[in-house]
Structure formats: structure tokens, C-alpha cells
Amino acid sequence: MYTFGAAAPLHESQCRLATRVFKGLVKLPPKEVMLEEINATLDTQRSVDVIGYQDELCELIGCKPKLCELLLSDPYLGLNAIVGPCTPYQFRLTGPGKWAGARSAILDQWKQMHYPTNKHLKSNLSPWIKDFLIAFGIFFVMIQFLVFGIFLSK
């Protein structure tokens, strides 16, 4: 199965569902029903849309946020969750595995995205550390070429 989007959050949701199934907290449909669904979508579903599939998984887990309720209880967070990027933090707002830092992570995600791409921000590293890291990186790449060159020549 191939994904259209980030695979890591999807795998996390699959693991969360699997642990809840192993604990007996989530009951899967009967084997026949699951096989029918697999056979019905086998030809057309070689790849999945991450957001839709993650929504399905998190609904089974019980951690999919109800956006209308979120919009009423915390309008600023609700608006960010609805019109902002869909991030895995949203599935940590409610339900099992709830994380207290999810709200601030959702609201700060624009800063997290902007900081590494902004060239005008100053680095806290001293110049000699930067030079050392650059030299070490070049040295490491040269060693890689040397090692792979030796193995490829045999």
C-alpha cells in the first residue's frame, strides 16, 4: 500500500489502533466483513489518501476530534484545526492518548514551519562550531566515497 502524504503519522495511528485491539478495547468487525471490504477495494485501492485513512483509524480509536464542538468550545483552536494544515497533533486533542501540549503545538505549527525556512534568523552556534560541523560533514562524505569505492572495486 502506498500513501499520498506523510506515512509516519499514519503508521502511528495504525499502531495505536493495533494496541487497542490487542488490549481488547476496540472490537474489529467479523473476518468475513473485513475480507469482503478488502476484496471490494483491492483493484482500485493500491494507494491511500493519508488524511482520509487516518480519520477512519482515529475514529475507530476514539481520538478523532469533533471539529464543530471544538469550534464552539475553543474558537481559535477550532478555526486553526479546520482551515489550517491537518497535523497529527489534532488526533491528540481528545480520546485515548490525549496530550496536554497538542493545543499549543497546533497553534505554534506556523512558527515551527517558518523558523527553519527563514534565512534572516540568527543562529546560536558560534562560528568555530559551524566551521567544525562543515569540515566534519565534508570529511564524512569523503570517507563514504572511499569506503564505497573500495567495496565497488572488488
Residue pairs with C-beta under 8 A, 6 or more apart in sequence:
1 45
1 46
1 47
1 48
2 46
2 47
2 48
3 10
3 47
3 48
3 49
3 50
3 53
4 47
4 48
4 49
4 50
5 49
5 50
5 51
6 50
7 50
9 50
9 54
9 87
9 88
9 91
10 50
10 53
10 54
10 57
12 88
13 54
13 57
13 58
13 61
13 88
13 91
14 57
16 57
16 61
16 63
16 96
16 97
17 26
17 57
17 60
17 61
20 26
20 61
20 96
21 27
21 28
25 96
26 60
26 61
26 62
28 34
51 86
54 88
54 91
55 64
58 64
58 91
58 95
61 91
61 95
61 96
61 97
62 95
62 96
63 91
63 92
63 93
63 94
63 95
63 96
63 97
63 98
64 91
64 94
64 95
65 81
65 90
65 91
65 93
65 94
66 94
67 78
67 81
67 82
70 77
70 78
70 81
70 93
71 78
71 79
71 82
72 78
74 103
76 107
77 93
77 103
77 106
77 107
80 106
80 107
81 90
81 93
81 106
84 106
84 109
84 110
85 109
87 105
87 106
87 109
89 99
89 102
89 105
89 106
89 109
90 102
90 106
91 97
92 98
92 99
92 102
93 99
93 102
93 103
93 106
99 105
115 121
123 130
125 133
